[in-house]
Amino acid sequence: MLLSRPERRPSGLHPWDWVHVAVRRVLRVVQGWARSVGQAFHLYGRFKAYHWSATITLFAFMALFPLALFLTILARFLPDPIVFQLLAQWLPDQVARTLVYQLNLIGAPMWIDWVLGAVAVLWALSHILHSVIEISDDFYGYHERHFWKRRLLALGIMVVFTGWQLLTLMFYTVSEWVLKGFQRLPLLAEAGLNSHLDYVGRLVSWAGVLILHWVSLILLYGMAAPRFRWREQVPGATFTTVAWWLASKVLALYVRWVPIQTIYGALTSILVFIIWVYWAATLMIVGIGVNALGVRATAD
């Protein structure tokens, strides 16, 4: 006996009902994210991770001046917009512009300055990455890596990040050349589309910075975690990227509207840099907590 196929009953939902259902689902997702971020901040306070934020800020400040020696060569061989885009991936716009301006004023360093600068940068960055690994081990409850193993892992992460930053620099350079090539096309010039290409270039640059930053955090979180599974690092990397971008805009508005240049003078860029690094370190650590809580929930 053949079974007849049941007829599909109309749902009878009004289009506004579908909108209501979609809004409820979005709110449910937002509430889940807010709950996870709140638990990550609670984890941040329970482990007293603000000490790690201060440690990362200290070593970043110590690496700032020798790192400026290496950025001087970029400021001389690359256009200022490309150097600015590279710095804006990690710093607020105001700080990046000030740093590019100061780099153009620095004279050519001697060979001993390059050697001492390289040692100082490697020492400071290895301490920063070692701190990130220790934070990750605490949040994940993983205590099987001894000091030298974490130190070697920090050096490996530093090599990977150096290569990634070179790829980022190539992306900015190639995109700048491609945009200038399109602007020179006579067909676009006759159609009056050159002005629109500037907006397209800004949009591509903004999206490229966020995507490259997001991928960088996935690599950092994955290599610092007990096991590298990139899907487990996506929630924390997404939160940190969005929060990092919002914090950068808030700090840029503060610097723009509050006359701190007249109060602190030449120390303004250093002050903003220290505040920004502390905020960034806090958001980065909270992102590790989001990933660790997600892994624990999945294991349970």
C-alpha positions as CSV (number, residue, x, y, z in Angstrom):
1,M,0.0,0.0,0.0
2,L,1.4,3.3,-1.1
3,L,1.5,6.0,1.5
4,S,0.3,9.3,0.4
5,R,2.6,12.3,0.8
6,P,1.2,14.6,3.6
7,E,0.1,17.9,2.4
8,R,2.1,20.9,3.4
9,R,0.1,23.1,5.6
10,P,0.7,26.8,5.3
11,S,2.4,28.3,8.3
12,G,-0.1,31.2,8.3
13,L,2.6,33.6,9.6
14,H,2.3,37.2,8.7
15,P,5.5,38.8,7.3
16,W,5.8,40.8,10.4
17,D,5.8,37.6,12.4
18,W,8.9,36.4,10.4
19,V,10.6,39.7,11.2
20,H,9.7,39.1,14.9
21,V,11.2,35.6,14.8
22,A,14.4,36.9,13.1
23,V,14.8,39.7,15.7
24,R,14.3,37.2,18.5
25,R,17.0,34.9,17.1
26,V,19.4,37.8,16.6
27,L,18.8,38.9,20.2
28,R,19.3,35.4,21.4
29,V,22.7,35.3,19.7
30,V,23.7,38.7,21.0
31,Q,22.7,37.6,24.6
32,G,24.8,34.5,24.2
33,W,27.8,36.6,23.1
34,A,27.3,39.1,25.9
35,R,27.1,36.2,28.4
36,S,30.3,34.7,27.1
37,V,32.1,38.0,27.1
38,G,30.9,38.7,30.6
39,Q,32.2,35.4,31.8
40,A,35.5,36.1,30.1
41,F,35.9,39.4,31.9
42,H,35.1,37.5,35.2
43,L,37.8,35.1,34.3
44,Y,40.1,38.0,33.6
45,G,39.5,39.3,37.1
46,R,39.7,36.0,38.8
47,F,43.2,35.3,37.4
48,K,44.2,38.9,38.1
49,A,45.1,39.2,34.4
50,Y,45.5,43.0,34.7
51,H,49.0,42.3,35.9
52,W,49.6,40.6,32.5
53,S,48.1,43.7,30.7
54,A,50.6,45.9,32.6
55,T,53.5,43.5,31.7
56,I,52.6,43.5,28.0
57,T,52.3,47.4,28.1
58,L,55.7,47.7,29.7
59,F,57.5,45.5,27.2
60,A,55.7,47.1,24.3
61,F,56.9,50.5,25.5
62,M,60.4,49.2,25.8
63,A,60.2,47.8,22.2
64,L,58.8,51.1,20.8
65,F,62.0,53.0,20.5
66,P,64.3,50.3,19.0
67,L,61.4,49.3,16.7
68,A,61.4,52.9,15.4
69,L,64.9,52.4,14.1
70,F,63.6,49.6,11.8
71,L,60.6,51.6,10.7
72,T,62.9,54.4,9.5
73,I,64.0,52.3,6.6
74,L,60.4,51.7,5.6
75,A,59.7,55.4,5.9
76,R,62.5,56.1,3.4
77,F,61.8,53.3,0.8
78,L,58.0,53.2,1.0
79,P,55.4,55.9,0.6
80,D,54.0,57.3,3.8
81,P,50.4,56.0,3.1
82,I,51.6,52.4,3.0
83,V,53.7,52.8,6.2
84,F,50.6,54.5,7.8
85,Q,48.3,51.6,6.8
86,L,50.8,49.1,8.2
87,L,50.9,50.9,11.5
88,A,47.2,51.6,11.6
89,Q,46.6,47.8,11.7
90,W,47.8,47.9,15.3
91,L,47.6,51.5,16.4
92,P,45.0,54.3,16.4
93,D,45.0,56.6,13.4
94,Q,46.2,59.6,15.4
95,V,49.2,57.7,16.9
96,A,50.1,56.1,13.5
97,R,50.1,59.6,11.8
98,T,52.3,61.0,14.6
99,L,54.7,58.1,14.4
100,V,55.0,58.4,10.6
101,Y,55.7,62.1,11.0
102,Q,58.4,61.5,13.7
103,L,60.0,58.7,11.6
104,N,60.6,61.1,8.8
105,L,62.5,63.4,11.2
106,I,64.9,60.6,12.4
107,G,68.3,60.5,10.8
108,A,69.9,57.4,9.4
109,P,71.0,55.2,12.3
110,M,74.5,53.6,12.6
111,W,75.2,49.9,12.3
112,I,75.5,49.6,16.1
113,D,72.1,51.1,16.5
114,W,70.7,48.4,14.2
115,V,72.3,45.6,16.2
116,L,71.2,47.0,19.6
117,G,67.8,47.7,18.3
118,A,67.4,44.2,16.9
119,V,68.4,42.7,20.2
120,A,66.0,44.9,22.2
121,V,63.1,44.3,19.9
122,L,63.6,40.5,19.9
123,W,63.9,40.5,23.7
124,A,60.8,42.7,24.3
125,L,58.6,40.8,21.7
126,S,59.6,37.4,23.1
127,H,58.6,38.5,26.6
128,I,55.2,39.8,25.2
129,L,54.5,36.5,23.4
130,H,55.7,34.5,26.4
131,S,53.2,36.4,28.6
132,V,50.4,35.6,26.1
133,I,51.4,31.8,26.3
134,E,51.3,31.9,30.1
135,I,47.9,33.6,30.1
136,S,46.6,31.0,27.6
137,D,47.9,28.1,29.8
138,D,46.2,29.6,32.9
139,F,42.9,30.1,31.1
140,Y,42.9,26.7,29.6
141,G,44.1,25.0,32.7
142,Y,47.1,23.5,30.9
143,H,50.3,23.3,32.9
144,E,52.5,20.9,31.0
145,R,54.8,23.4,29.3
146,H,57.9,24.4,31.2
147,F,59.6,27.8,30.9
148,W,62.0,27.0,28.0
149,K,59.3,25.3,26.0
150,R,57.2,28.4,26.3
151,R,60.2,30.5,25.4
152,L,60.9,28.5,22.2
153,L,57.3,28.6,21.3
154,A,57.3,32.4,21.7
155,L,60.3,32.6,19.3
156,G,58.4,30.5,16.8
157,I,55.3,32.7,17.1
158,M,57.5,35.7,16.6
159,V,58.9,34.3,13.3
160,V,55.4,33.5,12.0
161,F,54.2,37.0,12.9
162,T,57.2,38.6,11.1
163,G,56.4,36.6,8.0
164,W,52.8,37.6,8.3
165,Q,53.6,41.3,8.6
166,L,55.8,41.0,5.5
167,L,52.8,39.6,3.6
168,T,50.7,42.4,5.0
169,L,53.2,44.9,3.7
170,M,53.1,43.3,0.3
171,F,49.3,43.5,0.3
172,Y,49.3,47.2,1.0
173,T,52.0,47.8,-1.6
174,V,50.3,45.8,-4.4
175,S,46.9,47.3,-3.6
176,E,48.3,50.8,-3.8
177,W,49.9,50.1,-7.2
178,V,46.8,48.5,-8.5
179,L,44.7,51.5,-7.4
180,K,47.1,54.0,-9.0
181,G,47.1,51.9,-12.2
182,F,43.3,52.0,-12.4
183,Q,43.3,55.8,-11.9
184,R,45.6,56.2,-14.9
185,L,43.3,54.5,-17.2
186,P,41.9,57.0,-19.8
187,L,38.5,55.3,-19.9
188,L,37.9,55.9,-16.2
189,A,39.2,59.4,-16.4
190,E,36.8,60.3,-19.2
191,A,33.9,58.7,-17.3
192,G,34.8,60.7,-14.2
193,L,35.2,57.6,-12.0
194,N,38.6,58.5,-10.5
195,S,37.0,60.2,-7.5
196,H,35.0,57.1,-6.8
197,L,38.1,54.9,-6.8
198,D,39.4,56.8,-3.8
199,Y,36.3,55.7,-1.8
200,V,36.7,52.1,-3.1
201,G,40.4,52.2,-2.1
202,R,39.5,53.4,1.4
203,L,36.8,50.7,1.8
204,V,39.2,48.0,0.6
205,S,41.9,49.3,3.0
206,W,39.5,49.3,5.9
207,A,38.2,45.9,5.2
208,G,41.7,44.6,4.6
209,V,43.0,45.9,8.0
210,L,40.1,44.2,9.8
211,I,40.5,40.9,8.0
212,L,44.3,40.8,8.4
213,H,44.0,41.7,12.1
214,W,41.4,39.0,12.5
215,V,43.6,36.3,10.9
216,S,46.6,37.5,12.9
217,L,44.7,37.0,16.2
218,I,43.5,33.5,15.0
219,L,47.2,32.6,14.4
220,L,48.3,34.1,17.7
221,Y,45.5,32.4,19.8
222,G,45.9,29.1,18.0
223,M,49.7,28.9,18.4
224,A,49.5,30.0,22.1
225,A,46.7,27.5,22.9
226,P,47.4,23.9,24.0
227,R,46.2,22.7,20.6
228,F,45.8,24.6,17.3
229,R,42.3,24.3,16.1
230,W,41.4,27.4,14.2
231,R,37.7,27.1,14.7
232,E,38.1,27.3,18.4
233,Q,39.9,30.6,18.1
234,V,37.3,32.3,15.9
235,P,35.0,33.6,18.7
236,G,37.8,35.3,20.7
237,A,39.5,36.7,17.5
238,T,36.2,38.1,16.3
239,F,35.4,39.7,19.7
240,T,38.9,41.2,20.0
241,T,38.9,42.5,16.4
242,V,35.5,44.3,16.8
243,A,36.3,45.6,20.3
244,W,39.8,46.7,19.2
245,W,38.3,48.7,16.3
246,L,35.7,50.3,18.5
247,A,38.3,51.2,21.1
248,S,40.5,52.7,18.5
249,K,37.7,54.9,17.2
250,V,36.8,56.0,20.8
251,L,40.4,56.8,21.6
252,A,40.8,58.7,18.3
253,L,37.7,60.8,19.1
254,Y,39.1,61.5,22.6
255,V,42.4,62.7,21.2
256,R,40.6,64.8,18.6
257,W,38.2,66.6,20.9
258,V,40.3,66.8,24.1
259,P,43.3,69.2,23.8
260,I,45.9,66.9,25.3
261,Q,48.5,68.1,22.8
262,T,48.5,71.5,24.6
263,I,48.8,69.8,28.0
264,Y,51.4,67.1,27.4
265,G,53.1,68.5,24.3
266,A,55.6,66.2,22.7
267,L,54.7,63.4,25.2
268,T,51.1,63.1,23.8
269,S,51.9,60.3,21.3
270,I,53.7,58.3,24.0
271,L,50.9,58.8,26.5
272,V,48.3,57.7,23.9
273,F,50.4,54.8,22.9
274,I,50.6,53.5,26.5
275,I,46.9,53.8,27.1
276,W,46.2,52.2,23.8
277,V,48.5,49.2,24.4
278,Y,47.0,48.6,27.8
279,W,43.4,48.6,26.3
280,A,44.6,46.3,23.5
281,A,46.3,43.9,25.9
282,T,43.2,43.7,28.0
283,L,40.9,43.0,25.0
284,M,43.4,40.4,23.7
285,I,43.4,38.6,27.0
286,V,39.6,38.7,27.2
287,G,39.5,37.1,23.7
288,I,41.7,34.3,25.0
289,G,39.2,33.8,27.8
290,V,36.3,33.7,25.4
291,N,38.0,30.9,23.5
292,A,39.0,29.0,26.6
293,L,35.4,29.1,28.0
294,G,34.1,27.9,24.6
295,V,36.5,24.9,24.6
296,R,35.6,24.0,28.2
297,A,31.9,24.2,27.4
298,T,32.4,21.9,24.4
299,A,34.4,19.4,26.5
300,D,31.7,19.4,29.2
